[in-house]
């Protein structure tokens, strides 16, 4: 069997993984200990992110003619790929958070929803909260006025209209004199 035939399934695996992915982040993992790498893989797996080390030449072949072709420029040296099909910001967020504890991990670049970002751009993407956090903040913002109105109405109901009763004697007092 020729070498090309042996590598074709790997190229197809890379192509399949990246096809339809929300984001792909390329990192330099050189210098991570086995324990750190295991911890990083666990965190990424829990978030539903595929994390693999592929040869740069195979990745170059797999991304030829696709939206991911712009990452070819950073495919030098050891490269690992974090690929997410669901959450566009999860790989960048997890990798950036992990890089704070392990400075050897370096984000090279990435593609989020079809747009190429360099290392600085990926740091900005990493600061975007997850979809769930954004939705909960939105829900909290929408609920706040309704909750406050319900609280005020409840206080008025508990007083049994006492607010009106207090206002009435003040109006009658000048008339009594």
C-alpha positions in Angstrom: 0.0 0.0 0.0 1.4 3.4 -1.0 2.0 6.1 1.6 -0.6 8.3 0.0 -3.2 5.6 0.4 -2.3 5.3 4.1 -2.7 9.0 4.7 -5.9 9.5 2.8 -8.1 8.3 5.6 -6.5 10.8 8.0 -6.9 13.6 5.5 -10.6 12.6 5.2 -11.0 12.5 9.0 -9.6 16.0 9.3 -11.8 17.2 6.5 -14.9 15.6 8.1 -14.1 17.1 11.5 -13.7 20.6 10.1 -16.6 20.4 7.7 -19.5 22.3 9.3 -17.5 23.2 12.4 -18.4 26.4 14.2 -14.8 27.0 15.1 -11.3 25.7 14.7 -8.4 26.9 16.9 -4.8 26.1 16.2 -2.5 25.9 19.2 1.2 25.3 19.9 1.2 22.7 22.7 5.0 22.2 22.9 6.2 22.4 26.5 3.0 21.1 28.2 3.5 18.2 30.6 1.5 15.0 30.2 -0.6 15.9 33.2 -1.4 19.4 31.8 -2.2 17.9 28.4 -4.5 15.3 29.9 -6.3 18.0 32.0 -6.7 20.2 28.9 -8.1 17.3 26.8 -10.5 16.5 29.6 -11.8 20.1 29.8 -12.2 20.3 26.0 -13.9 16.9 25.8 -16.4 17.9 28.5 -17.3 20.9 26.4 -17.8 18.8 23.3 -14.7 20.0 21.6 -12.5 17.7 19.5 -8.8 18.2 20.3 -6.3 16.4 18.1 -2.7 16.7 17.0 -2.3 16.3 13.2 0.6 16.7 10.9 0.6 20.1 9.3 1.0 18.7 5.8 -2.1 16.5 6.2 -4.1 19.5 7.5 -2.9 21.6 4.6 -4.1 18.9 2.2 -7.5 18.6 4.0 -8.3 22.3 4.1 -7.3 23.0 0.5 -10.1 24.9 -1.2 -12.2 25.3 2.0 -13.1 28.2 4.3 -10.3 27.0 6.6 -7.5 27.5 4.1 -6.6 30.8 5.7 -5.0 29.0 8.7 -2.3 27.5 6.4 0.0 30.4 7.3 0.2 29.3 11.0 0.8 25.6 10.3 4.5 25.6 11.3 6.0 23.6 14.2 3.9 21.5 16.5 0.2 22.2 16.0 -2.9 20.9 17.8 -6.4 21.6 16.6 -9.5 22.3 18.8 -12.6 21.8 16.7 -16.2 22.6 17.9 -19.3 21.8 16.0 -21.7 23.4 18.5 -20.3 26.3 20.5 -18.2 28.7 18.4 -16.4 30.3 21.4 -15.8 27.2 23.6 -12.4 26.2 22.2 -11.0 29.7 22.4 -12.4 30.2 25.9 -11.1 27.0 27.3 -7.7 27.2 25.7 -7.2 30.9 26.8 -8.3 30.0 30.3 -5.9 27.0 30.4 -3.1 29.1 28.9 -3.2 31.3 32.1 -2.1 28.3 34.1 0.2 26.8 31.5 1.9 29.6 29.6 3.6 27.1 27.3 0.2 26.7 25.5 0.1 29.3 22.8 -2.9 30.0 20.6 -1.7 30.6 17.0 -4.9 31.5 15.2 -8.4 30.2 14.5 -11.5 30.4 12.4 -14.8 31.2 14.1 -17.9 31.0 12.0 -16.0 31.3 8.8 -13.9 34.3 9.9 -10.1 34.1 10.3 -8.6 35.5 13.6 -5.0 35.8 14.5 -3.7 35.1 18.1 -4.9 38.5 19.3 -8.3 38.1 17.7 -8.7 34.7 19.3 -8.0 36.2 22.7 -10.8 38.7 22.1 -13.1 35.8 21.0 -12.1 33.9 24.2 -13.5 36.8 26.3 -17.0 36.4 24.8 -19.2 34.5 27.3 -20.8 31.2 26.3 -24.2 31.2 24.7 -25.8 29.9 27.9 -24.3 32.8 30.0 -25.4 35.3 27.4 -29.0 33.9 27.3 -29.2 33.9 31.1 -28.0 37.5 31.2 -30.6 38.4 28.6 -33.3 36.6 30.6 -32.3 38.3 33.8 -32.5 41.7 32.1 -35.9 40.9 30.7 -37.2 39.6 34.0 -36.0 42.4 36.2 -38.7 45.0 35.3 -41.5 42.4 35.5 -40.2 41.2 38.9 -40.0 44.7 40.3 -43.6 45.5 39.1 -44.8 42.2 40.7 -43.0 43.1 44.0 -44.6 46.6 44.1 -48.1 45.2 43.3 -47.7 42.6 46.0 -46.7 45.3 48.6 -49.8 47.3 47.7 -52.0 44.2 48.0 -50.4 43.3 51.4 -51.2 46.8 52.7 -54.8 46.4 51.5 -54.8 49.7 49.7 -53.2 51.4 52.8 -51.5 53.8 50.4 -54.9 55.2 49.4 -56.1 55.3 53.1 -53.1 57.4 54.2 -53.6 59.8 51.3 -57.3 60.3 52.0 -57.0 61.8 55.6 -54.4 64.3 54.4 -56.9 65.6 51.8 -59.8 65.8 54.3 -57.8 67.6 57.0 -58.0 71.0 55.4 -61.7 70.6 54.8 -62.4 69.8 58.6 -60.9 73.1 59.8 
